[in-house]
Amino acid sequence: MNSIFGRSTSTVAQPQVSQNTVAQSGNNLVNYQGSNFINSTNKVLTSFTSDLSRINDYAGKNNVQLYVESSGVRIKGAPIPGDVYHKPGEITQNSPHYVGMAIDMKVQYKNSNNENSVCGNPCLNAGYGSLPSPVQGFIGDVRNDPGGLRWGGDFKRSDGVHIDNGIYQRDPVEYLRLFNILQNK
């Protein structure tokens, strides 16, 4: 049990697609363990690992560590065990989680007393200007990422624990291709 996060440092169990289904998308499922991730991700697509590497680099640059609460390919309509951020039906129709291109996380940082603190929900939903300085630096780097990373705190309905690679906005045809394969549509 990790006392800072109040539970073991593993991602929340959630339904997963089969490896055969993932292979049809031209990907494999892998666990990603970044040097600034307190835990590993829960089986993400290989095509998302370069985005995770940049997220990991931004965390290191700002002296924060990430605890990934949710990752992997979510099955549309399946309940997400432990999800305290969304009510049933609130997840967007085109969620990058459905194609394994998003994470939900908490951010661990050193406070002014040089003690470990955690910024999760509601801290990450309080607005960019209200974030603790190291967390603000990390989120600022994510927001300015040249590869198109997006922070959920900038969404119309704030989801500050969320980071994705903007696949639907960047390439809706590829998003729909992956969605149809991974969600067996």
Stockholm file with secondary structure:
# STOCKHOLM 1.0

chainA/1-185         MNSIFGRSTSTVAQPQVSQNTVAQSGNNLVNYQGSNFINSTNKVLTSFTSDLSRINDYAGKNNVQLYVESSGVRIKGAPIPGDVYHKPGEITQNSPHYVGMAIDMKVQYKNSNNENSVCGNPCLNAGYGSLPSPVQGFIGDVRNDPGGLRWGGDFKRSDGVHIDNGIYQRDPVEYLRLFNILQNK
#=GR chainA/1-185 SS CBTTTTBCSSCCCCCCCCHHHHHHTTCCEECCCCTTBSSCCSSEEGGGHHHHHHHHHHHHHTTCEEEEEECSCCCTTCCCTTCCSCCTTCSCTTCGGGGTCEEEEEEEEECTTSCEEEECTTGGGSCGGGSCHHHHHHHHHHHTCTTCCEEGGGSSSCCTTEEECCHHHHCHHHHHHHHHHHTTC
#=GC SS_cons         CBTTTTBCSSCCCCCCCCHHHHHHTTCCEECCCCTTBSSCCSSEEGGGHHHHHHHHHHHHHTTCEEEEEECSCCCTTCCCTTCCSCCTTCSCTTCGGGGTCEEEEEEEEECTTSCEEEECTTGGGSCGGGSCHHHHHHHHHHHTCTTCCEEGGGSSSCCTTEEECCHHHHCHHHHHHHHHHHTTC
//
